[in-house]
Amino acid sequence: MIKKLAAALLLSASAAALAVPLGSQSVLVVDDAGNVIVEKNADTVVPIASLTKLMTAMVVLDSKLDMEEQISIDRQDIDTLKHSTSRVPVGATLSRADVLHLALMSSDNRAAASLARTFPGGPTAFKAAVNAKIRALGMTRTRIDEPTGLSPNNMSTAGDLVKMAAAAARYPTIASMTTDKSDIMQIKGRQVEYHNTNRLVGAKGWDIGLSKTGYTEEAGRCLIMRIKAAGKNATMVLLNASGSSARIADALNIRRLITGNDEPRVMKASTKMRKAAKSSVRKKAVASKKKKKPVRRRAS
C-alpha cells in the first residue's frame, strides 16, 4: 500500500512538472507536509550564488552576537572575484542588524563579507560554523566556501536548498528581513534607500514568508521563496534560469499550479444554452461599441 502511494505521488509530481512550463534548470516545490508539488533535476549539484546568504544569516544569528554592535565596511569586503558593485561604500558604519538586513534584502556582497570578517575567529571560524550548520541540516550535497555566493564553489541541489529554506524560515529575523520591500538607512550621514532584489515581494496577490534571489554567470538566476496561496503553504527553489523574466514566469506558473482553482471552471452546457450565451455576448459587444469612451486627461 505504501509503495503504491509513493508511486502515485511520484507520478503526480512528474505530471505536474510536465504540465507546468519551467525555464529554470533545477526546480523543487514542496508543501509544508513535505509532499512534492513540482520536481525537475532536484538532485543536480549546481552553483547557488547569493542563496548562500541565507546560510550566512543563520550562522550569524546562531552565534548570538550583539546585533547593535557597529560594523565598518572595510576594503577587505570588496569583491575582487567578480568585481560586483555595491551601494555600501567602504568606511560606512552600521549596526550588525543593518548589515545583515542589507545582505538579505538587497543581497549586498560587501555586507555579507563583513559579517564573516567580523565573526569571532574571522572567516576561518565562520566557514567552520557554516560547515557545522550544513551537517546539522542534513545537506549532504552542499558545499559553501564563502559568505556571499560569488564563488562558483558554493554549490548545492534544489533538494538540499529546500532544507535550508525551511530552517531559515524558522528565524523570525530572516523571514522579516527577506520580505521587506525596501528600507532607508543612514550611510555616512545621508539617507539611502535600498530595495529588495525580488520584484515579487510586495507585489499584489503575493503572500511571501521568505525570499532570496541569486545571480552569477555560473549559477544563472536563482530564487528561494516560501509562499502562501489559496490557503496552502509551499517552498519553491528555482535554480539556473536564463533571466529574471524566466525566473518570475516560473514562480507565477508554480503559484497557479498550487492554487489550482484560481481559474473559473467551465461547465458543460446544452446546445440551446450555448446559443443563448453567444447571443448575449454579441448584444453586450454591440452595446459597448455604442458607448462613448471617456476622455482621459494627463495628470499634472
PEKA-V92019 format. One record per residue. RES is the residue in three letters. D_CENTER is the distance of its C-alpha to the mean C-alpha in whole Angstrom. Layout:
RES,D_CENTER + RES,D_CENTER
This chain:
MET,36 + ILE,33 + LYS,33 + LYS,33 + LEU,31 + ALA,28 + ALA,29 + ALA,29 + LEU,25 + LEU,25 + LEU,26 + SER,24 + ALA,21 + SER,23 + ALA,24 + ALA,21 + ALA,19 + LEU,22 + ALA,22 + VAL,19 + PRO,19 + LEU,16 + GLY,15 + SER,13 + GLN,15 + SER,14 + VAL,12 + LEU,12 + VAL,12 + VAL,14 + ASP,15 + ASP,16 + ALA,20 + GLY,18 + ASN,19 + VAL,18 + ILE,17 + VAL,16 + GLU,16 + LYS,17 + ASN,18 + ALA,16 + ASP,19 + THR,19 + VAL,18 + VAL,16 + PRO,15 + ILE,12 + ALA,12 + SER,10 + LEU,8 + THR,12 + LYS,12 + LEU,10 + MET,14 + THR,15 + ALA,15 + MET,16 + VAL,19 + VAL,20 + LEU,20 + ASP,22 + SER,24 + LYS,25 + LEU,26 + ASP,27 + MET,24 + GLU,27 + GLU,28 + GLN,28 + ILE,27 + SER,28 + ILE,26 + ASP,28 + ARG,29 + GLN,28 + ASP,24 + ILE,25 + ASP,23 + THR,26 + LEU,24 + LYS,22 + HIS,23 + SER,20 + THR,21 + SER,20 + ARG,21 + VAL,22 + PRO,26 + VAL,28 + GLY,30 + ALA,28 + THR,28 + LEU,25 + SER,25 + ARG,23 + ALA,21 + ASP,20 + VAL,19 + LEU,17 + HIS,15 + LEU,15 + ALA,14 + LEU,11 + MET,11 + SER,12 + SER,11 + ASP,15 + ASN,17 + ARG,20 + ALA,19 + ALA,17 + ALA,20 + SER,23 + LEU,21 + ALA,22 + ARG,25 + THR,26 + PHE,26 + PRO,29 + GLY,30 + GLY,28 + PRO,26 + THR,28 + ALA,28 + PHE,24 + LYS,23 + ALA,26 + ALA,24 + VAL,20 + ASN,22 + ALA,24 + LYS,20 + ILE,19 + ARG,23 + ALA,22 + LEU,19 + GLY,21 + MET,19 + THR,22 + ARG,20 + THR,18 + ARG,20 + ILE,18 + ASP,21 + GLU,20 + PRO,17 + THR,16 + GLY,14 + LEU,17 + SER,19 + PRO,19 + ASN,20 + ASN,17 + MET,17 + SER,15 + THR,15 + ALA,12 + GLY,15 + ASP,15 + LEU,11 + VAL,11 + LYS,14 + MET,12 + ALA,9 + ALA,12 + ALA,14 + ALA,12 + ALA,12 + ARG,15 + TYR,16 + PRO,16 + THR,16 + ILE,12 + ALA,11 + SER,13 + MET,12 + THR,9 + THR,10 + ASP,13 + LYS,13 + SER,16 + ASP,18 + ILE,22 + MET,23 + GLN,26 + ILE,27 + LYS,30 + GLY,32 + ARG,30 + GLN,27 + VAL,24 + GLU,21 + TYR,17 + HIS,14 + ASN,11 + THR,9 + ASN,7 + ARG,10 + LEU,9 + VAL,9 + GLY,13 + ALA,13 + LYS,16 + GLY,16 + TRP,12 + ASP,12 + ILE,9 + GLY,10 + LEU,7 + SER,4 + LYS,4 + THR,5 + GLY,8 + TYR,11 + THR,15 + GLU,18 + GLU,18 + ALA,14 + GLY,14 + ARG,10 + CYS,7 + LEU,4 + ILE,3 + MET,4 + ARG,7 + ILE,10 + LYS,13 + ALA,15 + ALA,19 + GLY,19 + LYS,17 + ASN,14 + ALA,12 + THR,9 + MET,8 + VAL,7 + LEU,8 + LEU,10 + ASN,13 + ALA,13 + SER,16 + GLY,14 + SER,12 + SER,14 + ALA,13 + ARG,10 + ILE,10 + ALA,13 + ASP,12 + ALA,9 + LEU,12 + ASN,15 + ILE,13 + ARG,13 + ARG,17 + LEU,17 + ILE,16 + THR,18 + GLY,21 + ASN,24 + ASP,22 + GLU,25 + PRO,29 + ARG,31 + VAL,34 + MET,37 + LYS,40 + ALA,43 + SER,46 + THR,48 + LYS,49 + MET,46 + ARG,44 + LYS,47 + ALA,47 + ALA,43 + LYS,44 + SER,47 + SER,45 + VAL,42 + ARG,45 + LYS,47 + LYS,43 + ALA,43 + VAL,46 + ALA,46 + SER,43 + LYS,45 + LYS,48 + LYS,46 + LYS,46 + LYS,42 + PRO,42 + VAL,42 + ARG,39 + ARG,39 + ARG,37 + ALA,36 + SER,38
